[in-house]
Amino acid sequence: MGQEPLHRQLGMTDAEYDDVVALLERPPTDVELAMYSVMWSEHCSYKSSKMHLRTLPSEGPAVVGAAGQDAGTVDTAVGDAAVFKPPTHSHPSWI
């Protein structure tokens, strides 16, 4: 039984590895692969939470500042505004 491929050890899927190979038009070096794994990680790219973040309203009478710049702001209709900052890097616990 062999060791898992490096891309899986780094948290990348086989499809993501294939995307890197297609982008570079060759297999990546270990350093390049490590860099892609970080760039495409949940922490940097919101890999698994993007689809949930897209469901948040970005327009409307109560939206003062749309989510997308780390927080969203809504008018509470009583003279205040509420700022919401979901811990997006902790998916799925933030949902």
C-alpha positions in Angstrom: 0.0 0.0 0.0 1.6 3.2 -1.2 1.7 6.7 0.3 -1.0 9.1 -0.7 0.0 11.5 -3.6 1.4 14.8 -2.5 -1.6 16.8 -3.7 -3.9 14.8 -1.5 -1.5 15.2 1.5 -1.8 18.9 0.9 -5.6 18.8 0.9 -6.1 19.1 -2.9 -8.6 17.0 -4.9 -7.6 15.0 -8.0 -9.6 17.5 -10.0 -7.7 20.4 -8.5 -4.4 18.7 -9.3 -5.5 18.2 -12.9 -6.4 21.9 -13.0 -2.8 22.8 -11.9 -1.3 20.5 -14.6 -3.6 22.1 -17.2 -2.6 25.7 -16.1 1.1 24.9 -16.1 0.9 22.6 -19.1 3.1 20.2 -17.2 3.2 18.5 -13.8 4.0 21.0 -11.0 7.1 20.8 -8.9 6.6 20.0 -5.2 7.0 23.7 -4.4 4.5 24.9 -7.0 2.1 22.3 -5.8 2.4 23.5 -2.2 1.9 27.1 -3.4 -1.3 26.1 -5.3 -2.6 24.1 -2.3 -2.3 27.2 -0.1 -3.7 29.6 -2.7 -6.7 27.3 -3.3 -7.2 26.5 0.4 -10.3 27.4 2.3 -8.4 30.1 4.1 -7.3 31.9 0.9 -10.1 31.1 -1.6 -13.2 30.3 0.5 -13.2 26.9 -1.3 -16.1 25.4 0.4 -17.9 28.4 1.8 -18.1 30.5 -1.5 -21.4 28.9 -2.5 -22.9 29.8 0.9 -21.6 33.4 0.8 -23.2 33.9 -2.6 -26.6 33.3 -1.0 -26.3 36.4 1.2 -28.2 39.5 0.0 -26.0 42.1 -1.5 -28.8 44.6 -2.5 -32.0 45.8 -1.0 -33.4 48.5 1.3 -31.9 47.1 4.5 -28.4 46.3 3.0 -26.0 49.1 4.0 -22.9 47.2 3.0 -22.9 43.9 1.2 -21.1 40.9 2.6 -17.9 40.3 0.6 -15.4 42.5 2.2 -15.2 40.4 5.3 -18.5 41.6 6.7 -22.0 42.7 5.8 -24.0 45.6 7.3 -27.8 45.9 7.5 -30.1 48.6 8.7 -32.0 47.5 11.8 -34.8 50.1 11.1 -34.4 51.6 14.5 -31.6 54.0 13.8 -28.8 51.5 14.1 -26.9 49.2 11.8 -25.7 45.7 12.6 -22.5 44.3 11.2 -22.2 40.6 10.6 -18.9 38.9 10.2 -19.3 35.2 9.5 -16.2 33.1 10.4 -16.0 31.9 6.8 -12.7 29.9 7.2 -14.4 27.6 9.7 -16.9 26.0 7.4 -19.2 24.2 8.1 -19.4 25.5 11.7 -20.4 29.0 10.7 -23.5 28.0 8.8 
